[in-house]
Amino acid sequence: MKNKSIISLVLSSLFFIPAYAADDSPIDNHGFYAGAGYGLLNVDGEDDFDEDDNAYNVYIGSQLNEVVSLEAGYIDFGKYGGSNLNTELDGYTLGLNLGLPINDYITLFVNGGYLWWDADINSAAGNGATDGNEFFYGAGASFAISQGWDLKVNYTRFDFNFDEDEIGILSNIDSLDSEIDYASVSVQYTF
């Protein structure tokens, strides 16, 4: 069920791509860009960390050449978990995108980088706050919808590992580690 929701979000976004302009001028999306996205989370882990939720992200970047771009952003994973154990999680990202242009309008890409995160953990055993950093990786596609504007669909995996000394009073819980899959749709403008 969860995977169907994520797949449906990504596929349905493709139907909202407007028709390209009638002129044949190529789209030039090199330079600085900014974007915002919204998507679904699929959280897998132990101790009730298994539910669908949503998240949003904002980002800025620089397209260094036709293939490589450097990107920094903020992502708010919101609150997920159950009534006995839940967390609120957000963080900042820095990463690289490697793109493969299919034509002037469509680019496939892979991305990866580093996430610096903060989490507030609430449970029946107590409350705690922690932070950390993890690698992330993903893949997606970008669709030029007009000069400067792109629609992006992206699927990203974040692996969160909590050390016992990071979570204090909550260290008696077997494992808070979780994997978060984030399927998102973003709108991006290149300056």
C-alpha positions, 0 to 999 in steps of 0.5 A, a space after each residue: 500500500 505504501 509503495 503504491 502511494 509513492 509510485 502514484 505520486 511520481 507517476 501522476 506528476 508526469 500528467 501535469 507537465 504542460 505542453 512545450 512552447 511552439 518555438 524550437 529554441 532550446 531550453 538553457 538551464 545552466 546557472 543558479 537555481 532554486 526549488 521547492 518540493 513536496 512528497 511522501 515518506 515511507 519509514 521502515 524501522 523497528 518499534 512502530 517506525 513504520 508509517 506513511 507520512 509527508 515532507 517538504 524540502 527547499 533547495 538552491 544549487 548551481 548547474 556547473 555544466 550539462 552533467 554536474 550540479 552542486 545543491 544545498 537544501 533543507 528538508 522537514 520530515 515532519 513527525 512520524 511514528 506511533 503513539 508510544 514512540 515518535 520523532 520529529 526530524 529535519 535537516 540540511 543537505 549538501 550534495 551533487 547531482 549527476 545528470 544525463 540529458 535525454 534531449 533538450 527537455 528531459 534529464 535523468 539524474 542520480 544524486 547523493 550527498 550528506 544530511 545533517 539532521 536534528 531529531 526530537 524523540 518522544 516515547 513512554 520511556 522519556 523524551 530526548 533530542 539528538 542530532 547526527 549526519 548521514 549519507 543519502 542517495 537517490 535518482 530522478 528525472 527533470 522535465 523542462 516546462 518552459 525557459 527557466 522552469 523545471 518539474 522534477 520527480 525524485 526518489 531519495 533514500 536516507 539511512 538514520 543510525 542512532 548511537 546509544 550515547 546520542 539518545 540518552 534515556 531512550 537507549 533502553 529501546 532496542 533500535 531507533 534506526 530507520 530507513 526513510 524513502 522520500 518520493 517527491 515532486 519539485 518545481 525549480 526555477 533557473 536564474 
